[in-house]
């Protein structure tokens, strides 16, 4: 998570942010990969406990990461090998 934060704070991106749509795509993709990694190692319970936003916001971010989760449920399913 520290590496993700460092990447997001860097002024230089893989794809410059001033390019329409794709400029922010690299940030979103890297964030989704980091979130999947965190959930595989810490579990969705830990992410849910530490989520500062709304449950709907968490559901949106988890959907972006390709993780199925419902509000009020501590169960998540991430496709692929464990």
C-alpha positions as CSV (number, residue, x, y, z in Angstrom):
1,X,0.0,0.0,0.0
2,X,3.0,2.3,0.6
3,X,4.2,1.6,-2.9
4,X,0.7,2.5,-4.3
5,X,0.7,5.8,-2.3
6,X,4.2,6.7,-3.5
7,X,3.1,6.0,-7.1
8,X,0.0,8.1,-6.8
9,X,1.9,11.0,-5.3
10,X,4.6,11.0,-7.9
11,X,4.3,13.9,-10.3
12,X,5.3,11.6,-13.2
13,X,2.9,8.9,-14.4
14,X,3.2,6.1,-17.0
15,X,0.5,7.9,-19.0
16,X,0.3,11.7,-18.4
17,X,-2.9,12.8,-16.7
18,X,-3.6,15.6,-19.1
19,X,-4.6,13.0,-21.8
20,X,-8.4,12.6,-21.8
21,X,-9.7,9.4,-20.2
22,X,-6.6,7.3,-20.6
23,X,-4.5,9.7,-18.5
24,X,-6.2,8.5,-15.3
25,X,-6.6,4.9,-16.5
26,X,-3.1,3.9,-15.3
27,X,-3.9,5.2,-11.8
28,X,-7.1,3.3,-11.7
29,X,-5.6,0.0,-12.9
30,X,-2.7,0.2,-10.5
31,X,-5.1,1.0,-7.6
32,X,-7.3,-2.0,-8.5
33,X,-4.3,-4.3,-8.6
34,X,-3.0,-3.0,-5.3
35,X,-6.5,-3.5,-3.7
36,X,-6.7,-7.1,-5.0
37,X,-3.3,-7.8,-3.5
38,X,-4.3,-6.3,-0.2
39,X,-7.6,-8.3,-0.1
40,X,-5.8,-11.5,-0.9
41,X,-3.3,-11.0,1.9
42,X,-5.4,-9.2,4.6
43,X,-8.9,-10.1,3.7
44,X,-12.0,-8.1,2.8
45,X,-12.7,-7.7,6.6
46,X,-9.6,-5.7,7.1
47,X,-10.3,-3.5,4.1
48,X,-13.9,-3.0,5.3
49,X,-12.8,-2.1,8.8
50,X,-10.3,0.5,7.6
51,X,-12.4,2.0,4.8
52,X,-12.9,5.7,5.5
53,X,-15.8,6.2,3.1
54,X,-19.3,4.9,2.6
55,X,-20.2,1.3,2.0
56,X,-21.4,2.2,-1.4
57,X,-18.0,3.7,-2.2
58,X,-16.3,0.6,-1.0
59,X,-18.6,-1.5,-3.2
60,X,-17.7,0.7,-6.2
61,X,-14.0,0.3,-5.6
62,X,-14.2,-3.4,-5.1
63,X,-16.3,-3.7,-8.3
64,X,-13.5,-1.8,-10.1
65,X,-11.0,-4.3,-8.7
66,X,-13.2,-7.2,-9.9
67,X,-14.2,-8.4,-6.4
68,X,-17.8,-9.4,-5.7
69,X,-19.0,-8.1,-2.3
70,X,-22.3,-7.0,-0.9
71,X,-22.9,-4.3,1.8
72,X,-23.2,-6.0,5.2
73,X,-21.4,-9.0,4.1
74,X,-17.8,-9.8,5.1
75,X,-17.5,-12.3,2.2
76,X,-15.8,-11.4,-1.0
77,X,-15.0,-13.4,-4.0
78,X,-12.0,-12.7,-6.2
79,X,-11.7,-14.7,-9.3
80,X,-8.6,-16.7,-10.0
81,X,-6.2,-18.8,-8.0
82,X,-5.7,-18.1,-4.3
